[in-house]
């Protein structure tokens, strides 16, 4: 299993991502954490395509809404990419779209077989954790039903054993929501990674690294 889990895009470690992915080739860009914000969806996609292209990747948008009820087809499509890039947004919306499309099961199988590398930032990283409790302080679960037609889920994919708190001490979090959540987790003894926008968690097989 190869995971690159960041607070914001590449963090300070774009070379490590290229190494983990086996080079700068095709990449499936999954922007569905932004599905509750249709007016901003296109610009959000563009904001990820541009830096990926600048670094030499060949990104292709893969919209999970097109694969609802077609999980086997989605898994085949994902397996054709060496790298999946899952952007930030609303973690609860992303979790719902993973479930509706079967991406949760597809990623679990493909990553277990080391068939691709998964790179996610913010919501794209948080969705892989054991559960999403606490993230409601940053992401609104109430956006799930209007955007996805289903109730929010509180389970993550459980592919890592720590929760993730992104945007620690970040200008993107001026109210310090992430810092407050990390403090709550520490007080409750909840295993977690509190990531600044420069930091990345890398999982490669049984090895877990926190890159600062």
C-alpha positions in Angstrom: 0.0 0.0 0.0 1.3 3.4 -1.0 -0.3 6.5 0.5 0.7 10.2 0.4 -1.5 12.1 2.9 -1.1 15.8 3.1 -2.8 18.8 4.7 -2.5 20.9 1.5 -1.6 19.5 -1.9 2.1 18.3 -2.0 3.1 19.9 1.3 6.8 20.5 1.1 7.4 17.1 -0.5 6.5 16.9 -4.2 9.6 14.9 -5.0 8.6 12.2 -2.5 5.2 11.9 -4.2 6.9 11.4 -7.6 9.1 8.7 -6.1 6.2 7.0 -4.4 4.1 7.1 -7.6 6.9 5.7 -9.8 7.3 8.9 -11.7 5.2 11.8 -13.1 2.7 10.0 -15.3 -1.1 9.9 -15.6 -3.1 10.8 -12.5 -6.8 10.4 -11.8 -8.0 13.6 -10.2 -11.0 13.1 -7.9 -12.6 16.4 -7.0 -15.9 15.1 -5.3 -15.2 16.7 -1.9 -16.4 19.8 -3.7 -19.7 18.5 -4.9 -21.7 20.6 -2.4 -20.4 23.7 -4.0 -21.4 23.6 -7.7 -20.5 27.2 -8.4 -17.0 26.6 -7.3 -16.5 23.1 -8.6 -14.9 23.9 -12.0 -12.5 26.4 -10.5 -11.6 23.9 -7.7 -10.7 21.3 -10.3 -8.6 23.8 -12.3 -6.7 24.8 -9.2 -5.5 21.2 -8.9 -4.9 20.5 -12.6 -2.6 23.4 -13.0 0.0 22.6 -10.3 -0.1 18.9 -11.3 0.6 19.7 -14.9 3.3 22.2 -13.9 5.1 19.4 -12.1 4.9 17.1 -15.2 1.9 15.0 -14.4 -0.9 14.2 -16.9 -4.1 14.7 -14.9 -7.5 13.4 -15.9 -10.7 14.3 -14.0 -12.5 11.2 -12.6 -15.9 12.3 -11.3 -17.3 9.7 -9.0 -20.9 10.8 -9.7 -20.6 9.1 -13.1 -20.0 5.7 -11.4 -22.8 5.4 -9.0 -24.0 1.8 -9.2 -21.0 1.0 -11.5 -18.4 0.1 -8.9 -16.7 -2.6 -11.0 -16.3 -0.2 -13.9 -14.8 2.4 -11.6 -12.3 -0.1 -10.2 -11.2 -1.0 -13.7 -10.8 2.7 -14.6 -8.8 3.4 -11.4 -6.6 0.4 -12.0 -5.4 2.0 -15.3 -3.8 4.9 -13.4 -0.5 4.7 -11.4 -1.7 7.6 -9.2 -5.0 8.8 -7.8 -5.2 12.4 -6.5 -8.1 13.2 -4.2 -8.5 16.8 -3.3 -9.8 18.6 -0.3 -13.3 20.0 0.4 -16.0 18.5 2.6 -14.9 15.1 4.1 -18.4 14.0 4.7 -19.5 14.7 1.1 -16.4 12.9 -0.2 -17.1 9.9 2.1 -20.7 9.7 0.8 -19.5 9.8 -2.9 -17.0 7.1 -2.2 -19.8 4.9 -0.8 -22.2 5.7 -3.6 -19.7 4.9 -6.4 -18.0 2.0 -4.7 -14.7 3.9 -4.6 -14.3 2.9 -0.9 -14.2 -0.8 -1.8 -12.2 -0.2 -5.0 -9.5 1.7 -3.3 -9.3 -0.8 -0.5 -8.7 -3.6 -3.0 -6.4 -1.7 -5.3 -4.2 -0.4 -2.5 -4.0 -3.8 -0.9 -2.7 -5.2 -4.2 -0.3 -2.2 -4.6 -2.0 -1.5 -7.9 -1.8 2.3 -7.6 -0.6 5.1 -5.3 -3.2 7.2 -3.4 -2.4 10.9 -2.8 -5.0 12.9 -0.8 -5.0 16.2 0.9 -7.3 17.6 3.6 -10.6 15.8 3.0 -8.8 13.4 0.6 -6.6 12.4 3.4 -9.1 12.4 6.3 -11.4 10.0 4.4 -8.9 7.2 4.9 -8.9 7.4 8.7 -10.8 5.1 11.1 -13.8 7.5 11.6 -14.8 11.1 11.0 -15.9 12.1 14.5 -14.6 15.6 15.3 -14.4 16.8 11.7 -17.9 18.3 11.9 -16.2 21.3 13.6 -14.6 22.0 10.2 -16.8 20.3 7.6 -20.6 20.5 7.6 -22.3 17.0 7.5 -25.5 18.8 6.6 -24.1 19.4 3.1 -24.3 15.7 2.4 -28.0 15.1 1.9 -28.5 18.0 -0.6 -25.4 17.2 -2.6 -25.5 13.4 -2.5 -29.1 12.4 -1.7 -28.0 10.2 1.3 -27.4 10.7 4.9 -23.8 11.4 6.1 -21.6 8.6 7.2 -19.2 8.8 10.2 -16.9 5.9 9.3 -13.7 6.4 7.4 -12.1 3.8 5.2 -9.9 2.7 8.0 -6.8 2.3 5.8 -4.7 4.2 8.4 -5.0 3.8 12.2 -4.8 7.5 13.1 -7.2 10.3 12.5 -5.9 13.3 10.6 -6.2 17.0 11.5 -5.1 19.2 8.6 -4.2 22.9 8.4 -2.5 23.3 11.8 -1.3 26.9 12.2 -2.4 27.6 8.7 -3.7 30.8 7.1 -6.4 28.7 5.5 -7.8 28.1 9.1 -7.8 31.6 10.6 -10.2 30.5 13.4 -7.8 27.8 14.6 -10.5 25.0 14.2 -7.8 22.4 13.4 -5.7 23.4 16.4 -8.7 23.1 18.7 -9.6 19.7 17.3 -6.1 18.4 17.7 -6.2 19.6 21.3 -9.4 17.7 21.9 -7.9 14.5 20.4 -4.8 14.9 22.6 -6.9 15.4 25.7 -9.0 12.3 24.9 -6.0 10.2 24.0 -7.2 9.7 20.4 -4.3 8.7 18.0 -4.0 11.3 15.3 -1.6 13.2 13.1 -1.9 17.0 13.3 -0.5 18.3 10.1 0.7 21.7 9.0 0.4 22.6 5.4 4.0 21.6 4.9 3.8 18.1 6.5 2.9 14.8 4.9 2.2 11.3 6.1 3.7 8.6 3.8 2.7 5.0 4.1 4.7 2.5 2.0 4.0 -1.1 2.9 4.3 -1.4 6.6 6.4 1.7 6.9 4.8 5.0 8.1 6.7 8.3 7.9 5.8 11.8 9.0 7.6 14.2 6.7 8.0 17.7 8.2 
